[in-house]
Amino acid sequence: MNHDKRFPGESVEYRKRRDALLDAEVELRRQVEAVAARRRELPLGGVVPKDYVFDTGSGPLRMSDMFQDGKDTLVLYSYMFSPAMDQPCPL
């Protein structure tokens, strides 16, 4: 694929390699989109074995209370803290 954008003073070799890189990036994006489509096609996962209870700091909250009709997906973020930390672990 030829790309129309040019940089001032670029060499023929630079343009050739830049076009190849842009082609590779387009193909990578297609692959990422194809994998995402396959992920969306997966069947639902396993059944949660029990109704977990979380300590929210303002009282307990059951996992089943985190869902509404028609909403069957829950996204969890995990932050690692220790008593000596002011902020979560960056890893």
RAWO-V879482 format. One record per residue. RES is the residue in one small letter. PHI is phi in whole degrees, -180 to 180 (NA if undefined). OMEGA is omega in degrees with one decimal (none if undefined). Layout:
BEGIN
RES:PHI:OMEGA  RES:PHI:OMEGA
END
This chain:
BEGIN
m:NA:174.3  n:-93:179.6  h:-107:-172.9  d:-79:-175.4  k:-74:178.6  r:-128:175.3  f:-98:179.1  p:-58:175.3  g:75:-179.0  e:-70:179.5  s:-85:176.5  v:-62:179.6  e:-64:178.2  y:-60:-177.7  r:-62:179.6  k:-60:-178.4  r:-72:178.0  r:-66:176.6  d:-61:178.0  a:-63:178.0  l:-65:178.2  l:-61:176.2  d:-61:178.9  a:-65:178.9  e:-67:176.6  v:-63:179.1  e:-64:177.3  l:-61:179.4  r:-61:176.8  r:-62:178.8  q:-65:179.0  v:-61:179.7  e:-66:178.4  a:-66:178.0  v:-66:178.5  a:-62:177.6  a:-64:177.4  r:-64:179.1  r:-63:179.7  r:-66:-179.8  e:-82:-179.8  l:-62:173.5  p:-70:177.4  l:-59:-179.9  g:-75:-177.6  g:-71:178.3  v:-77:176.9  v:-70:-171.1  p:-68:178.9  k:-154:-179.5  d:-88:-176.8  y:-62:177.5  v:-117:-178.6  f:-109:174.2  d:-91:-174.7  t:-91:-174.7  g:91:175.7  s:-121:178.1  g:124:-178.4  p:-73:177.2  l:-138:178.8  r:-78:178.9  m:-58:-178.4  s:-62:178.9  d:-80:-179.7  m:-85:-176.7  f:-112:174.8  q:-125:175.9  d:-57:179.9  g:80:179.4  k:-117:-174.8  d:-117:-179.7  t:-122:178.3  l:-127:176.9  v:-104:-179.8  l:-115:171.8  y:-112:-179.4  s:-114:177.4  y:-113:179.9  m:-95:177.8  f:-126:166.6  s:-131:-179.9  p:-58:-177.6  a:-90:-174.8  m:-101:174.3  d:-90:-179.1  q:-134:179.9  p:-66:177.2  c:-61:-177.8  p:-77:-176.8  l:-92:none
END
